[in-house]
Amino acid sequence: MSTNLPPVTASKGHIPGLNGLRCLSIMIVLIGHFFLGELSGISSLGVYIFFVISGFLITRLLIAEAKDTGNVDIPAFYVRRFLRLYPVLIVYMIVVVVFSRLHALPTPPVEIISVFLYFINYLKAYYELAGGEHVLPIGVLWSLSVEEHFYLIAPLFIAFVKASPRKILIFSIVMIVLPAIIRIAYVVNWPEWSNTNRIYMASETRFDSIAFGVFLAALCEIAPNGKLRKALCTRYALAAGVGLMVLSTVIRDDFFRDTFRYTMRSAGALLIVAPMVFSTQLATLQKVTDSRIADWLGRLSYSMYIWHGAAWFFLSNVGMGKSFVTSVSEMVLTIVLAVISYYCVEQPVLRLRKSRPAALRAEPSSATP
């Protein structure tokens, strides 16, 4: 039995095991991108877990803030997001642009701007439908755009309803159902968008993944000891979550792929996250996710996610062809760059933030990696 489980209801304390889940997720992403070639789409499974973790943590922190102070400080929330995300992005783009210039590669301004204004997802969709491709290694950052678009809406709503868990729960259900409806409408009205980034990366079609995390946070607050919450936190739920992930990959129907597969995978991610966080039946697995190496890699996950695109970009432009050795080199370089980024960029900014007013200290986890 696990003896180190977090309280079910919202609090600002550290949640054991979540960094381990981040570690699992980033490993799925990296292995998919670096080693699996045509099967690289499997890496998207890691992104679903990141999205659910993100929605769960952000909502939990906002509810906890409202409990402590009576309101949600929206300006402080966005300052925290800025300090969490932008320093690494700024350094990343400087390094990438300098490398590109040194190797006589183009650096399209629209691609640079898309990183900081969070429209990479729509830029990639435009390029694909227009028959083009981006030049800089920015494609992996599309999920940050989805997250930030969601957080232009959700925190404002949570603040408006004074962090009422029941209203947040209703909001999450709406945000789970609406993207599915939009995906169906897109496939029916624009069949040329089928199996493209216009559906896969668009914010309005992917909000439901984050909303499942919001749902979990609200449910924990409304009914911490309710039957549904308890059912979500059993070993059977974990098995069901893994099963949904596998089943969603096995089903090859085109309409399902573009519509309900997203819902199935998001639900599967929820059923993986909830038991790993709250179950008392998974002590062995929780020891693994709580291990020092898993926790450390989980803390590096944001930097690893950002820099793994650069690792591929750098090695492919210095003449390394695709091979197993190259894949291993990409993995090693990603970890090295992430370590440098984490300790030289993320940690100094975190120390700076902790020296500021209390409203800026709360950890606004970006779980996209």
C-alpha positions as YAML, in Angstrom:
chain: A
units: angstrom
residues:
- id: 1
  name: MET
  ca: [0.00, 0.00, 0.00]
- id: 2
  name: SER
  ca: [1.22, 3.47, -0.88]
- id: 3
  name: THR
  ca: [1.70, 5.66, 2.15]
- id: 4
  name: ASN
  ca: [2.64, 8.83, 0.32]
- id: 5
  name: LEU
  ca: [-0.52, 9.72, -1.57]
- id: 6
  name: PRO
  ca: [-1.57, 13.38, -1.91]
- id: 7
  name: PRO
  ca: [-4.83, 14.71, -0.49]
- id: 8
  name: VAL
  ca: [-7.68, 14.17, -2.93]
- id: 9
  name: THR
  ca: [-9.07, 17.68, -2.68]
- id: 10
  name: ALA
  ca: [-7.17, 20.62, -4.13]
- id: 11
  name: SER
  ca: [-3.98, 21.79, -2.47]
- id: 12
  name: LYS
  ca: [-0.74, 23.43, -3.58]
- id: 13
  name: GLY
  ca: [1.47, 20.69, -2.22]
- id: 14
  name: HIS
  ca: [3.71, 18.43, -4.29]
- id: 15
  name: ILE
  ca: [1.91, 15.47, -5.87]
- id: 16
  name: PRO
  ca: [4.01, 12.30, -5.67]
- id: 17
  name: GLY
  ca: [4.34, 10.34, -8.88]
- id: 18
  name: LEU
  ca: [3.37, 13.07, -11.33]
- id: 19
  name: ASN
  ca: [6.97, 13.70, -12.33]
- id: 20
  name: GLY
  ca: [7.23, 9.97, -12.89]
- id: 21
  name: LEU
  ca: [4.25, 10.15, -15.23]
- id: 22
  name: ARG
  ca: [5.91, 13.04, -17.02]
- id: 23
  name: CYS
  ca: [9.00, 10.85, -17.34]
- id: 24
  name: LEU
  ca: [6.90, 8.07, -18.88]
- id: 25
  name: SER
  ca: [5.22, 10.51, -21.24]
- id: 26
  name: ILE
  ca: [8.40, 12.17, -22.48]
- id: 27
  name: MET
  ca: [10.02, 8.77, -23.02]
- id: 28
  name: ILE
  ca: [7.04, 7.73, -25.18]
- id: 29
  name: VAL
  ca: [7.43, 10.93, -27.18]
- id: 30
  name: LEU
  ca: [11.19, 10.62, -27.65]
- id: 31
  name: ILE
  ca: [11.18, 6.92, -28.48]
- id: 32
  name: GLY
  ca: [8.40, 7.50, -30.99]
- id: 33
  name: HIS
  ca: [10.14, 10.42, -32.67]
- id: 34
  name: PHE
  ca: [13.70, 9.06, -32.64]
- id: 35
  name: PHE
  ca: [13.39, 5.28, -32.99]
- id: 36
  name: LEU
  ca: [10.06, 4.17, -34.45]
- id: 37
  name: GLY
  ca: [10.09, 5.78, -37.90]
- id: 38
  name: GLU
  ca: [6.72, 5.11, -39.55]
- id: 39
  name: LEU
  ca: [5.32, 4.22, -36.13]
- id: 40
  name: SER
  ca: [6.32, 7.61, -34.71]
- id: 41
  name: GLY
  ca: [2.63, 8.43, -34.30]
- id: 42
  name: ILE
  ca: [2.76, 6.37, -31.12]
- id: 43
  name: SER
  ca: [4.55, 9.36, -29.57]
- id: 44
  name: SER
  ca: [1.21, 11.16, -29.53]
- id: 45
  name: LEU
  ca: [0.11, 8.87, -26.69]
- id: 46
  name: GLY
  ca: [2.59, 10.64, -24.45]
- id: 47
  name: VAL
  ca: [1.12, 14.01, -25.39]
- id: 48
  name: TYR
  ca: [-2.36, 12.91, -24.28]
- id: 49
  name: ILE
  ca: [-0.99, 12.10, -20.82]
- id: 50
  name: PHE
  ca: [0.78, 15.46, -20.69]
- id: 51
  name: PHE
  ca: [-2.44, 17.26, -21.61]
- id: 52
  name: VAL
  ca: [-4.46, 15.51, -18.90]
- id: 53
  name: ILE
  ca: [-1.78, 16.20, -16.29]
- id: 54
  name: SER
  ca: [-1.72, 19.85, -17.33]
- id: 55
  name: GLY
  ca: [-5.49, 20.33, -17.04]
- id: 56
  name: PHE
  ca: [-5.57, 18.51, -13.71]
- id: 57
  name: LEU
  ca: [-2.71, 20.44, -12.12]
- id: 58
  name: ILE
  ca: [-3.65, 23.90, -13.35]
- id: 59
  name: THR
  ca: [-7.26, 23.48, -12.24]
- id: 60
  name: ARG
  ca: [-6.22, 22.00, -8.89]
- id: 61
  name: LEU
  ca: [-3.88, 24.94, -8.25]
- id: 62
  name: LEU
  ca: [-6.52, 27.50, -9.16]
- id: 63
  name: ILE
  ca: [-9.09, 25.86, -6.89]
- id: 64
  name: ALA
  ca: [-6.51, 25.71, -4.09]
- id: 65
  name: GLU
  ca: [-5.71, 29.39, -4.61]
- id: 66
  name: ALA
  ca: [-9.39, 30.28, -4.37]
- id: 67
  name: LYS
  ca: [-9.65, 28.27, -1.16]
- id: 68
  name: ASP
  ca: [-6.69, 30.09, 0.39]
- id: 69
  name: THR
  ca: [-7.36, 33.65, -0.78]
- id: 70
  name: GLY
  ca: [-11.01, 33.76, -1.81]
- id: 71
  name: ASN
  ca: [-10.26, 34.51, -5.44]
- id: 72
  name: VAL
  ca: [-8.10, 33.61, -8.46]
- id: 73
  name: ASP
  ca: [-5.44, 36.17, -9.32]
- id: 74
  name: ILE
  ca: [-5.55, 36.08, -13.12]
- id: 75
  name: PRO
  ca: [-2.66, 38.53, -13.79]
- id: 76
  name: ALA
  ca: [-0.41, 36.55, -11.45]
- id: 77
  name: PHE
  ca: [-1.43, 33.32, -13.22]
- id: 78
  name: TYR
  ca: [-0.34, 34.63, -16.60]
- id: 79
  name: VAL
  ca: [2.90, 36.05, -15.21]
- id: 80
  name: ARG
  ca: [3.67, 32.60, -13.78]
- id: 81
  name: ARG
  ca: [2.91, 31.00, -17.14]
- id: 82
  name: PHE
  ca: [5.20, 33.48, -18.87]
- id: 83
  name: LEU
  ca: [8.05, 32.82, -16.46]
- id: 84
  name: ARG
  ca: [7.54, 29.07, -16.74]
- id: 85
  name: LEU
  ca: [7.48, 28.86, -20.53]
- id: 86
  name: TYR
  ca: [9.18, 31.82, -22.16]
- id: 87
  name: PRO
  ca: [12.76, 31.74, -20.81]
- id: 88
  name: VAL
  ca: [13.43, 28.30, -22.28]
- id: 89
  name: LEU
  ca: [11.66, 29.21, -25.53]
- id: 90
  name: ILE
  ca: [13.74, 32.37, -25.89]
- id: 91
  name: VAL
  ca: [17.03, 30.53, -25.37]
- id: 92
  name: TYR
  ca: [15.87, 27.73, -27.66]
- id: 93
  name: MET
  ca: [15.06, 30.05, -30.54]
- id: 94
  name: ILE
  ca: [18.28, 32.02, -30.14]
- id: 95
  name: VAL
  ca: [20.33, 28.81, -30.34]
- id: 96
  name: VAL
  ca: [18.33, 27.47, -33.28]
- id: 97
  name: VAL
  ca: [18.53, 30.72, -35.25]
- id: 98
  name: VAL
  ca: [22.29, 31.08, -34.64]
- id: 99
  name: PHE
  ca: [22.85, 27.48, -35.73]
- id: 100
  name: SER
  ca: [20.74, 28.04, -38.85]
- id: 101
  name: ARG
  ca: [22.60, 31.19, -39.82]
- id: 102
  name: LEU
  ca: [25.97, 29.47, -39.33]
- id: 103
  name: HIS
  ca: [24.84, 26.70, -41.67]
- id: 104
  name: ALA
  ca: [23.31, 29.05, -44.24]
- id: 105
  name: LEU
  ca: [19.78, 27.82, -43.47]
- id: 106
  name: PRO
  ca: [16.75, 30.10, -43.77]
- id: 107
  name: THR
  ca: [15.11, 31.52, -40.65]
- id: 108
  name: PRO
  ca: [11.58, 32.57, -41.70]
- id: 109
  name: PRO
  ca: [10.32, 35.34, -39.39]
- id: 110
  name: VAL
  ca: [6.80, 33.87, -39.36]
- id: 111
  name: GLU
  ca: [8.15, 30.67, -37.83]
- id: 112
  name: ILE
  ca: [9.99, 32.54, -35.11]
- id: 113
  name: ILE
  ca: [6.96, 34.67, -34.35]
- id: 114
  name: SER
  ca: [4.70, 31.60, -34.26]
- id: 115
  name: VAL
  ca: [6.69, 30.24, -31.31]
- id: 116
  name: PHE
  ca: [6.14, 33.29, -29.15]
- id: 117
  name: LEU
  ca: [2.57, 34.06, -30.21]
- id: 118
  name: TYR
  ca: [1.52, 30.42, -30.01]
- id: 119
  name: PHE
  ca: [0.16, 29.74, -33.47]
- id: 120
  name: ILE
  ca: [2.58, 27.00, -34.48]
- id: 121
  name: ASN
  ca: [-0.26, 24.48, -34.61]
- id: 122
  name: TYR
  ca: [-2.16, 26.48, -37.20]
- id: 123
  name: LEU
  ca: [1.00, 27.35, -39.12]
- id: 124
  name: LYS
  ca: [1.88, 23.66, -39.41]
- id: 125
  name: ALA
  ca: [-1.65, 22.89, -40.59]
- id: 126
  name: TYR
  ca: [-1.42, 25.66, -43.19]
- id: 127
  name: TYR
  ca: [1.95, 24.43, -44.44]
- id: 128
  name: GLU
  ca: [0.67, 20.87, -44.77]
- id: 129
  name: LEU
  ca: [-2.50, 21.80, -46.67]
- id: 130
  name: ALA
  ca: [-0.50, 24.16, -48.89]
- id: 131
  name: GLY
  ca: [2.05, 21.46, -49.68]
- id: 132
  name: GLY
  ca: [4.93, 23.07, -47.75]
- id: 133
  name: GLU
  ca: [6.87, 22.48, -44.57]
- id: 134
  name: HIS
  ca: [8.42, 24.59, -41.85]
- id: 135
  name: VAL
  ca: [12.20, 25.06, -41.92]
- id: 136
  name: LEU
  ca: [13.07, 25.57, -38.27]
- id: 137
  name: PRO
  ca: [12.61, 22.80, -35.65]
- id: 138
  name: ILE
  ca: [9.41, 24.24, -34.21]
- id: 139
  name: GLY
  ca: [6.93, 21.52, -35.11]
- id: 140
  name: VAL
  ca: [7.06, 19.75, -31.76]
- id: 141
  name: LEU
  ca: [5.96, 22.96, -30.04]
- id: 142
  name: TRP
  ca: [2.44, 22.75, -31.48]
- id: 143
  name: SER
  ca: [1.11, 21.31, -28.22]
- id: 144
  name: LEU
  ca: [2.22, 24.40, -26.31]
- id: 145
  name: SER
  ca: [-0.01, 26.44, -28.60]
- id: 146
  name: VAL
  ca: [-2.99, 24.22, -27.76]
- id: 147
  name: GLU
  ca: [-2.28, 24.52, -24.04]
- id: 148
  name: GLU
  ca: [-1.93, 28.28, -24.08]
- id: 149
  name: HIS
  ca: [-5.09, 28.75, -26.13]
- id: 150
  name: PHE
  ca: [-6.96, 26.62, -23.58]
- id: 151
  name: TYR
  ca: [-5.53, 28.71, -20.77]
- id: 152
  name: LEU
  ca: [-6.81, 31.87, -22.39]
- id: 153
  name: ILE
  ca: [-10.27, 30.51, -21.60]
- id: 154
  name: ALA
  ca: [-10.27, 28.14, -18.64]
- id: 155
  name: PRO
  ca: [-8.66, 30.33, -15.91]
- id: 156
  name: LEU
  ca: [-10.92, 33.24, -16.81]
- id: 157
  name: PHE
  ca: [-13.96, 31.01, -16.48]
- id: 158
  name: ILE
  ca: [-12.70, 29.53, -13.20]
- id: 159
  name: ALA
  ca: [-12.12, 33.02, -11.83]
- id: 160
  name: PHE
  ca: [-15.55, 34.19, -13.05]
- id: 161
  name: VAL
  ca: [-17.36, 31.34, -11.25]
- id: 162
  name: LYS
  ca: [-15.16, 31.85, -8.16]
- id: 163
  name: ALA
  ca: [-13.63, 28.40, -8.65]
- id: 164
  name: SER
  ca: [-16.95, 26.64, -8.04]
- id: 165
  name: PRO
  ca: [-16.12, 22.95, -8.53]
- id: 166
  name: ARG
  ca: [-19.58, 22.11, -9.86]
- id: 167
  name: LYS
  ca: [-19.45, 24.84, -12.46]
- id: 168
  name: ILE
  ca: [-15.92, 23.84, -13.39]
- id: 169
  name: LEU
  ca: [-17.13, 20.26, -13.81]
- id: 170
  name: ILE
  ca: [-19.88, 21.41, -16.18]
- id: 171
  name: PHE
  ca: [-17.35, 23.51, -18.07]
- id: 172
  name: SER
  ca: [-15.05, 20.50, -18.44]
- id: 173
  name: ILE
  ca: [-17.85, 18.32, -19.80]
- id: 174
  name: VAL
  ca: [-18.73, 20.99, -22.35]
- id: 175
  name: MET
  ca: [-15.07, 21.24, -23.35]
- id: 176
  name: ILE
  ca: [-14.90, 17.46, -23.71]
- id: 177
  name: VAL
  ca: [-17.99, 17.18, -25.90]
- id: 178
  name: LEU
  ca: [-17.58, 20.29, -28.05]
- id: 179
  name: PRO
  ca: [-14.25, 19.36, -29.71]
- id: 180
  name: ALA
  ca: [-15.71, 15.97, -30.70]
- id: 181
  name: ILE
  ca: [-18.63, 17.73, -32.36]
- id: 182
  name: ILE
  ca: [-16.24, 20.11, -34.13]
- id: 183
  name: ARG
  ca: [-14.11, 17.22, -35.39]
- id: 184
  name: ILE
  ca: [-17.18, 15.49, -36.81]
- id: 185
  name: ALA
  ca: [-18.26, 18.73, -38.50]
- id: 186
  name: TYR
  ca: [-14.81, 19.22, -40.01]
- id: 187
  name: VAL
  ca: [-14.65, 15.68, -41.40]
- id: 188
  name: VAL
  ca: [-18.15, 15.91, -42.87]
- id: 189
  name: ASN
  ca: [-17.77, 19.39, -44.39]
- id: 190
  name: TRP
  ca: [-14.06, 19.37, -45.29]
- id: 191
  name: PRO
  ca: [-13.11, 15.74, -46.04]
- id: 192
  name: GLU
  ca: [-9.77, 16.98, -47.42]
- id: 193
  name: TRP
  ca: [-8.81, 17.73, -43.81]
- id: 194
  name: SER
  ca: [-9.05, 14.06, -42.89]
- id: 195
  name: ASN
  ca: [-5.83, 12.70, -41.38]
- id: 196
  name: THR
  ca: [-4.15, 16.11, -41.47]
- id: 197
  name: ASN
  ca: [-2.73, 18.51, -38.90]
- id: 198
  name: ARG
  ca: [-5.80, 20.71, -39.39]
- id: 199
  name: ILE
  ca: [-7.63, 18.26, -37.16]
- id: 200
  name: TYR
  ca: [-4.74, 16.76, -35.22]
- id: 201
  name: MET
  ca: [-3.18, 20.06, -34.07]
- id: 202
  name: ALA
  ca: [-5.99, 22.62, -34.05]
- id: 203
  name: SER
  ca: [-6.77, 23.97, -30.60]
- id: 204
  name: GLU
  ca: [-10.53, 23.70, -31.00]
- id: 205
  name: THR
  ca: [-10.21, 20.00, -31.87]
- id: 206
  name: ARG
  ca: [-7.78, 19.14, -29.04]
- id: 207
  name: PHE
  ca: [-9.11, 21.03, -26.02]
- id: 208
  name: ASP
  ca: [-10.89, 17.90, -24.81]
- id: 209
  name: SER
  ca: [-7.61, 16.23, -23.81]
- id: 210
  name: ILE
  ca: [-6.86, 19.04, -21.34]
- id: 211
  name: ALA
  ca: [-10.51, 19.20, -20.27]
- id: 212
  name: PHE
  ca: [-10.37, 15.59, -19.06]
- id: 213
  name: GLY
  ca: [-7.75, 16.75, -16.56]
- id: 214
  name: VAL
  ca: [-10.01, 19.65, -15.53]
- id: 215
  name: PHE
  ca: [-12.80, 17.12, -15.04]
- id: 216
  name: LEU
  ca: [-10.65, 15.04, -12.69]
- id: 217
  name: ALA
  ca: [-9.66, 18.05, -10.59]
- id: 218
  name: ALA
  ca: [-13.28, 19.22, -10.26]
- id: 219
  name: LEU
  ca: [-14.54, 15.71, -9.50]
- id: 220
  name: CYS
  ca: [-11.99, 15.30, -6.72]
- id: 221
  name: GLU
  ca: [-13.29, 18.49, -5.15]
- id: 222
  name: ILE
  ca: [-17.00, 17.73, -5.49]
- id: 223
  name: ALA
  ca: [-16.95, 14.08, -4.48]
- id: 224
  name: PRO
  ca: [-13.56, 13.14, -3.05]
- id: 225
  name: ASN
  ca: [-15.02, 9.95, -1.64]
- id: 226
  name: GLY
  ca: [-17.66, 9.40, -4.30]
- id: 227
  name: LYS
  ca: [-18.06, 6.13, -6.19]
- id: 228
  name: LEU
  ca: [-16.98, 7.59, -9.54]
- id: 229
  name: ARG
  ca: [-13.84, 9.17, -8.14]
- id: 230
  name: LYS
  ca: [-12.95, 5.95, -6.36]
- id: 231
  name: ALA
  ca: [-13.65, 3.90, -9.50]
- id: 232
  name: LEU
  ca: [-11.24, 6.10, -11.46]
- id: 233
  name: CYS
  ca: [-8.47, 5.34, -8.97]
- id: 234
  name: THR
  ca: [-8.28, 1.55, -9.05]
- id: 235
  name: ARG
  ca: [-5.98, -0.91, -10.77]
- id: 236
  name: TYR
  ca: [-8.93, -1.76, -13.03]
- id: 237
  name: ALA
  ca: [-9.12, 1.84, -14.18]
- id: 238
  name: LEU
  ca: [-5.42, 1.75, -15.02]
- id: 239
  name: ALA
  ca: [-5.90, -1.45, -17.01]
- id: 240
  name: ALA
  ca: [-8.85, 0.13, -18.81]
- id: 241
  name: GLY
  ca: [-6.78, 3.23, -19.58]
- id: 242
  name: VAL
  ca: [-3.99, 1.19, -21.14]
- id: 243
  name: GLY
  ca: [-6.60, -0.87, -22.97]
- id: 244
  name: LEU
  ca: [-8.22, 2.23, -24.46]
- id: 245
  name: MET
  ca: [-4.85, 3.49, -25.65]
- id: 246
  name: VAL
  ca: [-4.10, 0.17, -27.33]
- id: 247
  name: LEU
  ca: [-7.59, -0.21, -28.80]
- id: 248
  name: SER
  ca: [-7.52, 3.31, -30.21]
- id: 249
  name: THR
  ca: [-4.34, 2.41, -32.07]
- id: 250
  name: VAL
  ca: [-5.69, -0.90, -33.38]
- id: 251
  name: ILE
  ca: [-8.92, 0.53, -34.85]
- id: 252
  name: ARG
  ca: [-8.03, 1.75, -38.34]
- id: 253
  name: ASP
  ca: [-11.35, 3.26, -39.49]
- id: 254
  name: ASP
  ca: [-10.73, 6.70, -41.03]
- id: 255
  name: PHE
  ca: [-13.82, 8.39, -39.52]
- id: 256
  name: PHE
  ca: [-13.00, 7.01, -36.05]
- id: 257
  name: ARG
  ca: [-9.37, 8.15, -36.39]
- id: 258
  name: ASP
  ca: [-10.41, 11.75, -37.07]
- id: 259
  name: THR
  ca: [-13.21, 11.99, -34.52]
- id: 260
  name: PHE
  ca: [-13.63, 9.61, -31.60]
- id: 261
  name: ARG
  ca: [-10.08, 8.32, -31.33]
- id: 262
  name: TYR
  ca: [-9.11, 11.61, -29.70]
- id: 263
  name: THR
  ca: [-11.84, 11.16, -27.09]
- id: 264
  name: MET
  ca: [-10.88, 7.54, -26.47]
- id: 265
  name: ARG
  ca: [-7.21, 8.36, -26.01]
- id: 266
  name: SER
  ca: [-7.97, 11.30, -23.73]
- id: 267
  name: ALA
  ca: [-10.20, 9.10, -21.58]
- id: 268
  name: GLY
  ca: [-7.44, 6.48, -21.56]
- id: 269
  name: ALA
  ca: [-4.93, 9.08, -20.39]
- id: 270
  name: LEU
  ca: [-7.29, 10.12, -17.58]
- id: 271
  name: LEU
  ca: [-7.59, 6.48, -16.49]
- id: 272
  name: ILE
  ca: [-3.81, 6.24, -16.37]
- id: 273
  name: VAL
  ca: [-3.21, 9.49, -14.49]
- id: 274
  name: ALA
  ca: [-5.92, 9.16, -11.82]
- id: 275
  name: PRO
  ca: [-4.91, 5.72, -10.46]
- id: 276
  name: MET
  ca: [-1.21, 6.53, -10.53]
- id: 277
  name: VAL
  ca: [-1.87, 9.63, -8.43]
- id: 278
  name: PHE
  ca: [-4.54, 8.49, -5.99]
- id: 279
  name: SER
  ca: [-4.80, 4.70, -5.92]
- id: 280
  name: THR
  ca: [-3.76, 2.66, -2.87]
- id: 281
  name: GLN
  ca: [-3.63, -0.51, -5.02]
- id: 282
  name: LEU
  ca: [-0.58, 0.35, -7.13]
- id: 283
  name: ALA
  ca: [2.21, 0.64, -4.57]
- id: 284
  name: THR
  ca: [4.80, -1.11, -6.76]
- id: 285
  name: LEU
  ca: [4.17, 1.09, -9.78]
- id: 286
  name: GLN
  ca: [4.05, 4.18, -7.59]
- id: 287
  name: LYS
  ca: [7.45, 3.34, -6.18]
- id: 288
  name: VAL
  ca: [8.78, 3.37, -9.74]
- id: 289
  name: THR
  ca: [7.17, 6.71, -10.58]
- id: 290
  name: ASP
  ca: [8.40, 8.10, -7.26]
- id: 291
  name: SER
  ca: [11.96, 6.90, -7.85]
- id: 292
  name: ARG
  ca: [14.71, 9.48, -8.00]
- id: 293
  name: ILE
  ca: [15.57, 8.88, -11.64]
- id: 294
  name: ALA
  ca: [11.92, 9.03, -12.76]
- id: 295
  name: ASP
  ca: [11.33, 12.15, -10.69]
- id: 296
  name: TRP
  ca: [14.48, 13.80, -12.10]
- id: 297
  name: LEU
  ca: [13.64, 12.99, -15.71]
- id: 298
  name: GLY
  ca: [10.10, 14.22, -15.09]
- id: 299
  name: ARG
  ca: [11.46, 17.54, -13.89]
- id: 300
  name: LEU
  ca: [13.48, 17.71, -17.11]
- id: 301
  name: SER
  ca: [10.50, 16.81, -19.27]
- id: 302
  name: TYR
  ca: [9.62, 20.35, -20.37]
- id: 303
  name: SER
  ca: [13.18, 21.06, -21.47]
- id: 304
  name: MET
  ca: [13.46, 17.62, -23.07]
- id: 305
  name: TYR
  ca: [10.28, 18.22, -25.02]
- id: 306
  name: ILE
  ca: [11.48, 21.60, -26.24]
- id: 307
  name: TRP
  ca: [15.04, 20.57, -27.11]
- id: 308
  name: HIS
  ca: [14.42, 17.20, -28.75]
- id: 309
  name: GLY
  ca: [13.43, 18.96, -31.95]
- id: 310
  name: ALA
  ca: [16.75, 20.80, -31.92]
- id: 311
  name: ALA
  ca: [18.67, 17.56, -31.33]
- id: 312
  name: TRP
  ca: [17.23, 16.09, -34.53]
- id: 313
  name: PHE
  ca: [17.75, 19.39, -36.39]
- id: 314
  name: PHE
  ca: [21.38, 19.75, -35.35]
- id: 315
  name: LEU
  ca: [22.42, 16.19, -36.18]
- id: 316
  name: SER
  ca: [20.55, 16.04, -39.48]
- id: 317
  name: ASN
  ca: [22.31, 19.22, -40.62]
- id: 318
  name: VAL
  ca: [25.80, 18.01, -39.79]
- id: 319
  name: GLY
  ca: [25.56, 15.03, -42.10]
- id: 320
  name: MET
  ca: [24.29, 12.25, -39.83]
- id: 321
  name: GLY
  ca: [21.96, 10.01, -41.79]
- id: 322
  name: LYS
  ca: [19.10, 8.17, -40.16]
- id: 323
  name: SER
  ca: [20.35, 5.10, -38.29]
- id: 324
  name: PHE
  ca: [20.14, 3.50, -34.86]
- id: 325
  name: VAL
  ca: [23.36, 5.29, -33.87]
- id: 326
  name: THR
  ca: [21.83, 8.58, -34.94]
- id: 327
  name: SER
  ca: [18.69, 7.86, -32.91]
- id: 328
  name: VAL
  ca: [20.76, 7.11, -29.82]
- id: 329
  name: SER
  ca: [22.79, 10.27, -30.44]
- id: 330
  name: GLU
  ca: [19.58, 12.30, -30.71]
- id: 331
  name: MET
  ca: [18.38, 10.88, -27.39]
- id: 332
  name: VAL
  ca: [21.67, 11.59, -25.63]
- id: 333
  name: LEU
  ca: [21.92, 15.10, -27.09]
- id: 334
  name: THR
  ca: [18.34, 15.82, -26.01]
- id: 335
  name: ILE
  ca: [19.12, 14.89, -22.41]
- id: 336
  name: VAL
  ca: [22.35, 16.91, -22.42]
- id: 337
  name: LEU
  ca: [20.62, 20.00, -23.82]
- id: 338
  name: ALA
  ca: [17.72, 19.55, -21.38]
- id: 339
  name: VAL
  ca: [20.06, 19.32, -18.39]
- id: 340
  name: ILE
  ca: [21.85, 22.52, -19.44]
- id: 341
  name: SER
  ca: [18.51, 24.24, -20.04]
- id: 342
  name: TYR
  ca: [17.01, 23.05, -16.75]
- id: 343
  name: TYR
  ca: [19.90, 24.07, -14.53]
- id: 344
  name: CYS
  ca: [21.00, 27.20, -16.37]
- id: 345
  name: VAL
  ca: [17.62, 28.61, -17.40]
- id: 346
  name: GLU
  ca: [14.64, 27.03, -15.63]
- id: 347
  name: GLN
  ca: [16.11, 26.83, -12.14]
- id: 348
  name: PRO
  ca: [17.50, 30.41, -12.03]
- id: 349
  name: VAL
  ca: [14.10, 31.72, -13.15]
- id: 350
  name: LEU
  ca: [12.39, 29.57, -10.51]
- id: 351
  name: ARG
  ca: [14.67, 30.98, -7.81]
- id: 352
  name: LEU
  ca: [13.90, 34.48, -9.02]
- id: 353
  name: ARG
  ca: [10.20, 33.77, -8.90]
- id: 354
  name: LYS
  ca: [10.41, 32.41, -5.37]
- id: 355
  name: SER
  ca: [11.99, 35.68, -4.27]
- id: 356
  name: ARG
  ca: [8.95, 37.58, -5.53]
- id: 357
  name: PRO
  ca: [5.46, 38.09, -4.02]
- id: 358
  name: ALA
  ca: [3.61, 34.95, -2.97]
- id: 359
  name: ALA
  ca: [1.15, 35.20, -5.87]
- id: 360
  name: LEU
  ca: [4.00, 34.45, -8.28]
- id: 361
  name: ARG
  ca: [5.41, 31.48, -6.40]
- id: 362
  name: ALA
  ca: [2.74, 28.87, -7.06]
- id: 363
  name: GLU
  ca: [3.98, 26.30, -9.52]
- id: 364
  name: PRO
  ca: [1.98, 26.66, -12.77]
- id: 365
  name: SER
  ca: [3.01, 23.32, -14.13]
- id: 366
  name: SER
  ca: [3.25, 23.09, -17.87]
- id: 367
  name: ALA
  ca: [2.68, 19.55, -18.42]
- id: 368
  name: THR
  ca: [3.20, 19.59, -21.95]
- id: 369
  name: PRO
  ca: [6.20, 18.27, -21.25]
...
